Amino acid sequence: MIELEGVPELIDPVMVAAFEGWNDAGDAASAAVAHLDREWKGEVFAALDAEDYYDFQVNRPTVFLDGGVRKITWPTTRLSVVRVSDANGKGRARDLVLVRGIEPSMRWRSFCNEILGFAHELGVEMLVVLGSLLGDTPHTRPVPVSGVTSDADLARRLDLEESRYEGPTGIVGILQEACTHAGVPAVSLWAAVPHYVSQPPNPKASLALLNRLEDLLDISIPLGELSEDARAWQLGVDQLAAEDSEVAEYVQSLEEARDTADLPEASGEAIAREFERYLRRRDPQSGPGVATEGGLAEGRDSSYLRDTTSGRTRPPRPAPKEPREPGTGPKDTGPSDSSRRPDEDGPEESGD
């Protein structure tokens, strides 16, 4: 029995989770949840015992100085709650339970059971897990985000894909399966990150995940500086690609394939979704960011990437160029140890 102290009665709570590691290409998913926690000033009310789930030789603790006193931060998963006082611009309040941590090293079933224990005690109505994967997608186009669920009824009701994935999985897939067995509605949102620029951060992919979360939950999320960070990130990658003709040619081929595949998507329904999102963000309290993740429409005044952890600015870092297998593109600057598809129950990338 989980006992919670200091947590008020929640209003229509939805749990939103992301985990660093295999399911977090470009740190896009964990950065999206961190953005929610920061913008809405989340209050941590629980943390899982790090001893139970983490190998400290894989995820090492960190030492820091606090007023001259050395302290240690242990890798773990923390839960916080935020209240969205005006969730959809109509005065309706709603609570989000944010779960932010690292993919555990062991005891995954116990880990998921503990998360679901909190969900049960808090009366969570649905769990949404954010993830990001590497894909054959150009950085110059809107980030593809797919919504996936194992619940056929939920898929029809929320216009989501029903999962058909088979293969290796991570904590996102295990948690979603645990939700299915526990009778908790669960959705995973997956952003595709260009494999040729996979190093973090990727604010454009984080922004795309937040946009899709807005549509799913019918809420308005303050973007702060995230829109500007996304534009600066794309401009930085544009400059890097322009310096290498082979990469530029490859990006162009991805653009042509993507544009051909996306022609049917230019529908009235898609335009209506963008307009509804714009209306939600007209509230001045929603922050200055009103742009979506696609394109460099305006504000091209920054040729740098923002370091979101320190507030400093820094130039984009080119990753070492490693040879790829024949037929897979010119050069892959992504990490070679995490596979092209940190998948879970996410959609398969066809490159079309």
C-alpha positions in Angstrom: 0.0 0.0 0.0 1.5 3.3 -1.1 0.8 6.2 1.3 1.0 9.7 -0.1 1.4 12.7 2.1 1.0 16.3 1.0 -0.6 15.4 -2.3 -4.0 17.1 -2.7 -7.0 15.5 -4.4 -6.3 15.6 -8.1 -8.6 16.8 -10.9 -8.9 14.4 -13.9 -5.2 13.4 -13.5 -3.2 12.0 -16.4 0.2 10.6 -15.9 2.9 11.7 -18.4 6.2 9.8 -18.3 9.6 9.7 -20.1 12.7 7.7 -19.4 16.3 8.5 -20.4 18.1 5.8 -22.3 17.2 3.5 -25.2 13.8 5.1 -25.7 15.0 8.7 -25.7 16.9 9.5 -29.0 18.3 13.0 -28.8 16.9 13.3 -25.2 13.8 14.5 -26.9 11.2 12.7 -24.7 12.9 13.3 -21.3 13.5 17.0 -22.3 9.8 17.4 -23.1 8.7 16.1 -19.6 11.4 18.3 -18.0 9.9 21.3 -19.9 6.5 20.6 -18.4 7.9 20.3 -15.0 9.9 23.5 -15.3 7.1 25.6 -16.9 4.4 24.5 -14.5 6.8 24.4 -11.4 6.2 20.8 -10.6 6.4 19.6 -7.0 8.2 16.3 -6.4 6.2 14.1 -4.0 7.9 10.7 -4.5 11.1 9.1 -5.7 11.7 5.4 -6.3 14.5 3.7 -4.3 17.6 3.8 -6.6 19.0 0.7 -4.9 16.2 -1.4 -6.2 16.4 -0.6 -9.9 19.8 0.8 -11.0 23.3 -0.5 -11.6 25.4 2.4 -10.4 28.3 1.3 -12.6 26.0 2.0 -15.6 24.2 5.0 -14.2 26.7 6.6 -11.9 25.7 9.0 -9.0 27.0 12.5 -9.3 28.8 14.6 -6.6 28.1 18.3 -6.2 28.9 21.1 -3.8 26.1 22.8 -1.9 27.4 25.7 0.2 30.8 24.1 0.4 29.2 20.7 1.5 29.7 17.7 -0.8 26.4 16.0 -1.7 25.5 13.1 -3.9 22.6 12.8 -6.4 21.6 9.2 -7.1 20.1 8.2 -10.4 16.4 7.5 -9.9 12.9 8.1 -11.1 10.9 11.0 -9.6 7.2 11.8 -9.6 5.9 15.3 -9.5 2.4 16.9 -9.9 1.4 20.0 -11.7 -1.9 21.7 -11.9 -3.0 23.2 -15.2 -5.4 25.9 -14.0 -6.7 26.7 -17.5 -6.2 23.5 -19.4 -8.0 24.3 -22.6 -8.6 28.0 -22.5 -12.1 27.5 -21.1 -11.3 27.7 -17.4 -11.2 24.0 -16.8 -8.4 22.8 -14.4 -6.6 19.5 -14.8 -3.7 17.8 -13.0 -0.7 16.1 -14.6 1.4 13.6 -12.8 4.9 13.8 -14.3 7.2 10.7 -14.2 10.8 11.5 -15.1 13.7 9.2 -14.7 16.1 6.7 -16.3 15.3 3.4 -17.8 16.0 0.9 -14.9 18.9 -1.6 -15.1 16.9 -4.4 -13.4 13.6 -5.6 -11.9 11.5 -4.0 -14.7 8.3 -5.7 -13.6 8.6 -4.5 -10.1 9.4 -1.0 -11.4 6.3 -0.9 -13.5 4.2 -2.3 -10.7 5.4 0.6 -8.4 4.6 3.2 -11.1 1.1 1.7 -11.5 0.7 1.7 -7.7 1.1 5.4 -7.7 -1.2 5.7 -10.6 -3.9 3.8 -8.7 -3.5 5.8 -5.5 -3.7 9.1 -7.4 -6.8 8.0 -9.5 -4.9 8.4 -12.8 -7.3 8.2 -15.8 -4.7 7.5 -18.4 -0.9 7.1 -18.8 0.9 8.7 -21.7 4.5 7.7 -22.3 6.8 9.9 -24.5 9.6 8.3 -26.5 11.8 9.2 -29.4 13.5 6.9 -32.0 16.1 7.3 -34.8 14.6 7.4 -38.3 15.1 8.3 -41.9 13.5 11.7 -41.6 15.0 15.0 -42.7 15.6 17.7 -40.1 14.1 20.3 -42.4 10.6 19.0 -42.2 8.1 18.8 -39.3 9.0 16.0 -36.9 6.8 12.9 -37.4 5.0 11.9 -34.2 3.0 8.7 -34.0 0.5 7.8 -31.3 0.4 4.1 -30.4 -1.7 2.0 -28.0 -2.4 -1.6 -27.4 -6.1 -0.9 -26.7 -8.2 -1.3 -29.8 -11.1 0.8 -28.4 -8.7 3.6 -27.3 -7.1 3.6 -30.8 -10.4 4.2 -32.4 -11.6 6.8 -29.9 -8.4 8.9 -30.0 -7.4 8.2 -33.6 -4.2 6.3 -32.7 -2.3 3.5 -34.2 -2.9 0.0 -32.7 0.6 -1.4 -31.9 1.8 -4.2 -34.2 5.5 -4.0 -33.3 7.5 -7.2 -32.7 11.1 -7.2 -31.6 13.3 -6.0 -28.7 11.6 -3.5 -26.4 12.5 -1.2 -23.5 10.8 0.1 -20.4 8.3 2.1 -22.5 7.0 -1.1 -24.1 7.0 -3.0 -20.8 5.2 -0.2 -18.9 2.5 0.0 -21.7 2.0 -3.8 -21.5 1.7 -3.6 -17.7 -1.0 -0.9 -18.1 -2.9 -3.2 -20.4 -2.9 -6.0 -17.9 -3.9 -3.6 -15.1 -6.8 -2.1 -17.1 -5.2 1.4 -17.2 -5.6 3.2 -20.6 -2.1 3.8 -22.0 -0.7 5.7 -25.0 2.8 6.2 -26.2 3.8 9.1 -28.4 6.9 8.6 -30.6 8.9 11.3 -32.3 11.3 10.4 -35.1 14.8 11.9 -34.8 17.1 12.2 -37.8 19.7 9.5 -37.5 22.4 11.7 -39.0 22.0 14.3 -36.2 21.1 12.1 -33.2 23.2 13.8 -30.5 21.2 15.7 -27.9 19.6 18.1 -27.4 16.8 18.0 -30.0 14.4 20.8 -29.1 12.5 20.4 -32.4 11.5 16.8 -31.5 10.7 17.8 -27.9 8.4 20.6 -29.3 6.7 18.1 -31.7 6.0 15.7 -28.8 4.5 18.6 -26.7 2.3 19.6 -29.7 0.9 16.1 -30.0 0.4 15.9 -26.2 -1.6 19.1 -26.4 -3.9 17.6 -29.1 -4.3 14.4 -27.2 -5.2 15.9 -23.8 -6.8 19.1 -25.2 -4.6 21.4 -23.1 -2.5 24.4 -23.8 1.2 24.1 -23.0 3.4 27.2 -22.4 6.4 26.8 -24.7 8.7 29.4 -23.2 11.9 29.5 -25.3 11.4 26.1 -26.8 10.1 27.4 -30.1 13.2 29.6 -30.5 15.5 26.8 -29.4 13.9 24.6 -32.1 14.5 27.2 -34.8 18.1 27.8 -33.7 18.7 24.0 -33.7 17.4 23.6 -37.2 19.5 26.6 -38.4 22.6 25.1 -36.8 22.0 21.7 -38.5 21.3 23.5 -41.8 24.8 25.1 -41.6 26.5 21.9 -40.8 24.8 20.1 -43.7 25.7 22.9 -46.1 29.4 22.3 -45.3 29.3 18.7 -46.5 27.9 18.2 -50.0 27.3 14.5 -49.5 25.2 15.1 -46.4 23.3 17.9 -48.2 22.5 15.6 -51.1 21.3 12.9 -48.7 19.1 15.3 -46.8 17.6 16.4 -50.1 16.8 12.8 -51.0 15.0 12.4 -47.6 13.1 15.6 -48.2 11.9 14.4 -51.6 10.8 11.1 -50.2 9.1 12.8 -47.2 7.3 15.4 -49.4 5.9 12.6 -51.7 4.7 10.6 -48.8 3.1 13.6 -47.0 1.0 14.8 -49.9 -2.1 13.0 -48.7 -1.6 14.5 -45.2 -2.3 18.1 -46.4 -5.9 17.6 -45.5 -8.5 19.8 -44.0 -8.3 17.8 -40.7 -4.6 18.5 -40.4 -5.1 22.2 -41.1 -7.9 22.3 -38.5 -5.7 20.8 -35.8 -3.0 23.4 -36.4 -5.7 26.2 -36.2 -7.1 24.8 -33.0 -3.6 24.7 -31.5 -3.0 28.3 -32.5 -6.3 29.4 -30.8 -5.3 27.7 -27.6 -2.0 29.5 -27.5 -3.5 33.0 -28.1 -3.8 33.3 -24.3 -0.9 35.7 -23.4 -0.2 33.6 -20.3 0.8 30.7 -22.5 4.2 32.3 -23.2 5.9 33.8 -26.2 6.2 30.6 -28.2 3.4 30.1 -30.7 5.3 28.5 -33.5 5.2 24.8 -34.4 8.2 22.6 -34.9 8.2 22.8 -38.7 10.2 25.2 -40.7 12.2 28.4 -40.1 9.3 30.7 -40.7 10.5 33.7 -38.6 13.0 34.7 -36.0 16.1 33.5 -37.8 18.3 35.5 -35.6 20.2 32.8 -33.8 22.9 30.6 -35.3 23.5 28.7 -32.1 21.9 26.0 -30.0 20.8 26.7 -26.5 22.2 24.6 -23.7 18.9 24.0 -21.8 20.6 22.7 -18.7 22.7 25.7 -18.0 21.0 28.6 -19.8 24.2 29.2 -21.8 24.4 29.3 -25.6 26.8 27.2 -27.5 27.4 26.5 -31.2 26.1 23.2 -32.6 28.5 20.3 -32.1 29.3 18.2 -35.1 29.4 14.5 -34.3 32.3 12.3 -35.5 31.5 10.9 -38.9 31.4 7.2 -39.0 31.1 5.0 -42.1 27.7 3.4 -42.7 26.9 0.2 -44.4 26.4 0.5 -48.2 23.0 1.8 -49.2 22.1 3.4 -45.9 23.1 7.0 -46.5 26.3 8.9 -46.7 27.4 9.2 -43.1 25.8 8.4 -39.8 26.7 10.7 -37.0 24.4 9.0 -34.5 25.6 6.7 -31.8 26.6 3.2 -32.9 25.6 1.4 -29.7 21.9 2.1 -29.5 20.7 0.7 -32.8 18.8 2.7 -35.4 15.5 2.0 -33.6 15.3 2.6 -29.9 11.7 1.6 -30.5 9.6 0.1 -28.0 6.1 -0.2 -29.2 6.8 2.7 -31.4 6.0 2.8 -35.1 8.5 1.4 -37.6 10.3 3.9 -39.7 10.2 3.0 -43.4 12.0 6.0 -44.7 9.1 6.8 -47.1 
